Amino acid sequence: MEEAEKKKNGLGRVLHIAGDILFFALIAFVLFTLIVSIASRKDGDDAATVFGHQLRFVRSDSMAKCDLTDVSDYKIKSIPVKSCVFIEVIPQDEAKKEEWLSSVRVGDVLTFKYVYTKQETITHRVVEIEKKEGGYIITLEGDNKSSESGVMQQVIDTSQTDSPNYIIGRVCGKSYVLGLLVYAFRSPVGIVCLIIIPCVIIIIMQVLRLARVFGAEKKEPTETAKDKENEIEDLKRQIELLKQSVKSEAAENENAEPLQAEESIRPAQPDSGNGGESGQSDNR
């Protein structure tokens, strides 16, 4: 019984610790998402810089999954709408920039500025790289293309330093969940669902937890008092048993003392044989 109780208490402690870890991880994730959402809103280009990387959010389906594009060999696969992409920003130092550009390969996904009627921020995949004097000519296009529509490509000449078409950086990761959460934080309904409701739930959970703690503290003295009462009752029973034992021994001693006294006061009986012989000798 005690072993089962110990196992139950151990399991309860493990679940309690796991719940705390999950709770703090959730709080950290929500805070991070909120910070990213606020930072991207403050930035006029809808980008947030975190740990040296830009975080941007995909607004079109040009990089969505398409059966006509095989991306199985590439690190970055298709990117759904509203995804958050993590961008390794191109260095500003000329020597480091040249080294960075030389590492770009076909299949990499780049985020760049490009002008059609106006300058836009686009995230597309590299389909061709041509080296030239002073730089590279990089051709890019989206993954989502169909046989009915033509493929729209963008060409960036890295040797033109004053061009409005230039590379921001290379996509090194993506998160669809984070993107959805950031988009949700930008709406009143999302703020209610992702901040206010979870906070209310957390407050209720903490109140219930405090109630359980105080209830356990009140229960413990009661159990201790009952244990003491049981100990006192056991002691009383033991004392009663000792009293009965002492009384029985005293009664046995009282019965033994009169017998000894009787034997001590009883007169001695004359020896009939010796008496006869002495009488005969006297008559003589």
N, C-alpha and C positions, 0 to 999 in steps of 0.2 A: 504493500500500500504506500509506504514511504517512498519507494523507488519510483512508482508511478507518479506520485505527487511531484517528485524532483524533476522527472522528465517533462511533466506538464508546465512547471515553472520555467524550465530551461527553454522550452518551445515558445512560451510567452515572451521571454526576454529577447529571443532571436527575432520574433515577429515585430516586437516593439522597436528594436534597432533598425530592422529593415524598413519599417514604416517611417522612422525619422530620416533615414537616408533618402528614401523616395520623396519625402516631403521637401527636404532642403534642395534636392536636385531639381524638383519641379519649380520651386521658388526661383532658383538660380536661372533656370531656362526661361522662365517668364520674364524675369528682370532683363536678361540678355536680349530677348526678343523686343522688349519695350524700348531698350536703349537703342537698338539697331533701327527700330521704327522711327524714333524721334530724330536720330542722327540723319537718316536718309531724307526725312522731311525737311530738315534744316538746310541740307545741301540742295542747291538749285538743280543739280544734275541727278537727283534721286539716288545718290550713292552714299554709303557709310564706310568709313575706314576703321577697321578693327584689327589689331595686332599686325599692322603693316600690310594688310590686304584690303582691297575694296570689296564691298558687298553690294551687288546690284540685283535688280529684280526684272525678270523677263516678262515683257508685256505682249509679245506676239507669239504665234505658234510656228514661226519659221524654223525653229529647231525641234519641233515635236517629232515623235516617232513616225517614220515613214518606211513602208516595205520596199520602196525603191532605193533606199539608201542603206548600205551595209556599214554599220558602225561597230561591229563586233570586235574588231581589232584595235579599237581606239580606247584610250583611258576614259575620256568623257563621252558618255553615250548621249542619247537624245535628251533634250531639256524641255519639259512641259511648261506651258504658260504659268506665270506666277511663281516660278521657281526662284530661289535665291542662288546666285552664282558667286563663288569666291574667286577673286581675280588677283593674280600675281602681277603687280604694276611694273611696267617697263622702267628700268633705271633712267635717271636724267643725265648721269655722267656718260660722256661719249664713249669711253673705252668699255664701260660695263654695258652700255646700250648695244654696242656692236657685238659683244659676246652673247648678250641675251638674244638678239635677233638671229645670230648664227645657230642658236639652239632650237629655233622654231622648226617644226616638221609638218609635213602634210598630215592632216587628221587632227591637229591641235585646234582648239576652239579659242578664238581671240575676240576680245571686246574692243571696239574701235569707234571713232567718230567718222561719219561719212555724210557727204552732202548730195542730196537729190535736189529737191526744191529748197530745202533748208537742212541745216546740220542735224543729224540724228545720232543716237547711240545705238549701235548694232552689235549683236553677238552671233557670229557665224563661224563655220569650220573652214580651215585652210584646205584648198583643193590643189593649189599649185604654188611653187616657189621658184622664182628665177633670180639668180644672182646677177648683179650689174655693178658697174663702177660706183662706189660710194654707198652701196646699199642693196636692197632687195625689192623685187616686184612680187607682191603677195596677192594671190587671187583667193577670194573667199565666197562661200555661198551657204545658204541654209540647208538643213537636212530634209525639211518637209517640202518635197516637190512632187508634182504629178506629171503624167505623160501628156495631159491636155494643155497644161500651161508651160510657158517658157521658164527657164531657170534664170533668175536674176543674180548676177554676180557683182562683187565689188572688188576693185583693184586698188591697192595702196602701194605707192612708191615711197619707200622709207628714205630715199636719198633727198627727197624734197622736204626740207625742214620747216618751210613756211606754209605747207599745204594744209587746208582745212580737213583733209582726210588723213588721219593718223591713228596709230595703235595706242590704246590705253593699257592693255595688259593681256595676259593669258589666263583662261579659266582653268583653275586647278581643283575645283570641287563644286558641288551643287547640293542643294537641299530643298526638296519640294515642300516638306512640312514647315520648315522655317519661313519659306516664302508665303505660304498660306497664312501662318500666324501673323506675320508682319502686315499683310493685306487686311487681316481681320482687325488688327489694332487700329487701323485707319478708319474704321467705321464705328459709330456709337454702339451698334448691336454687338460688335466684336469686343469692345471694351467691357460691356456689361457681362458678356459670356466668359471672357478670358481673365478678367480682373475682379470685378465686383462679386460675382457668384462664387468663384474659388475662395476669395477672401472670407466670405460669409461662412462657407463650409469649413474652412480652416479654423475660424473663431469658434464655431460650434464644437468641432472635434477637440479643441484645446480645453473648452469649458467642461466637456464630458470627461476628459482625461483628468482635469483637476478634481472633479467631483469623485472620480474613482479613487484618486490618491487620498483625499480627505476621508472618504468612506473606509478605506483600508486602515487609516490611522485610528479612526474611532473604533473599528472592529478589533484591532489588536489589543487595546487595553481591556476590552470586555473578555476576550479569550484568555488573557493573562490572569484576570481576576477569577475566571472559572477554574483555571489550572490551579491557582492557589487554594481555592475552596476545596477542590478535589484532594490536594495534598493534605489540607487540614483534616478532612474527613478520614483519610488513610491513617494519619497520625492518631486521631481519636480512637479508631478501631484497634490500632496497635496497643495504645495505652490500656484500653479495656481488656484486651487479651492478656496483657502483662498483669493487670489487677487480678483477673480471674486466676491466673497461674499462681500469684502470690497468696491469694486466699486459700486455694487448694493445698498449697504447701503448708500454710499455717495450720489448717485444720488437721492435716496428717500429723504435724508435730504435737498438737494438743492431745490427740488420741494416744500418742506414744508415751507421753510423760506420766499419766496415772499408772500405767502398767509397770513402769520402772519404780515408782514410789511404792506400790504394793509389794513388789519383790523385796524391796529394801527393809520393810517393817515386819515381814512374816517371821515367827519364832522358829528356832531350830528344833528338829525332831530328835528325841533320844535314840541312841543306837541300842536296839533290843538285845543283841548278842553280847555286847560288852557289859551291859548292865547285869545280866544273869551271872556272868562269871564273877563279877565283883561281889555280888551278894553271897554267893557260895563261899567265897574266901573269908568274908566277915563272920559268917556263922561258925566257921571253923574257929 
